[in-house]
Amino acid sequence: MPQFKDVNSIREGLEERECEILSDIATKARNSQGRKRPEKESEIRTCFQRDRDRILHSKAFRRLKHKTQVFLSPFDDHFRTRLTHTLEVSQIARTISRSLCLNEDLTEAISLGHDLGHTPFGHCGESVLNKLVKGGFHHNIQSVRVVEVLENLNLCKETIDGILTHTWGYTPKTPEAQAVQLADKIAYINHDIEDSIRAGIISEDDLPKDCIEYFSSNQSKRLNKMIMEIVSNSLGKDKISMSEEGWHYTTKLREWMFANVYVDSPAKLEEKKASRVIKELFYHYCEILKPICDENKIERVVTDYISGMTDRYAVEKYKENFIPIGLHCGAREDYLFKLASAIE
């Protein structure tokens, strides 16, 4: 592989390489629609590589390590958090993109940023805010707000579109975003099965027999089969999608998880408490902001604040505001000294 002539030629060389090796449908950095605020290009990174790095170094990304995926604040370190879910989505989406000669940098940027706006306590927290906030609350829209407003990352329009459209029901504009949308689904289906088995909520024998026959009961084989279904079905096509048969069994497995794990299962026993934490904090902060904040802005400010919390930070704030603490005068050791002086 030829070396670059000097530092100033590296980015241009990377962009040229993309044009040479990527698929015709792939999104090239050179053809990006740009950022809301124009800025000088990096000498050594493409625009999508810069997006990835900005997300990776953001505060919102670091907080994902203490946000719930499915199991609320688990003591077992092997259960997924929102951060490990994000990393697994990134790995799956990059594998798909690399196999189809799509832009892996854009794919990674979208993957790493897709859940930045997620609430504490997973979809339970999202559901509570959705009921409390006028116009509702959706984590994908909040993720865009995080990168555009709260952290002001000034990302490329393609990256922002992928973050917005990773949720089912949206139509991504790029094949890379299509890959992330699919990767998100197959990531959480597979790792949530593994975590639920670890928690003793389900066993491999409980899974739908036809789905297991099609994909395998083995976690690694099942995940590989789903990825291969996407890659094989998308080669030479303009759209990234799973085969019709593969999608049928993937959807059936997802529906089974909703019926047996995601709703009314032991994994959800603490959600009523978590819901109360979010609700009480929401009302509390709205009330204390009234004297100092424009009434039209209060709900927006509180929503941004609470949605950015980690599970443990939300619990600590609940304790701080609603759990009484006894008067603490400091330890007195009078009796110890009395005993000491009584010994001859």
Summary of the structure (lengths in Angstrom):
residues: 344
radius of gyration: 24.2
end to end distance: 86.9
largest distance: 94.3
contacts: 1074
relative contact order: 0.12
helix: 64%
strand: 1%
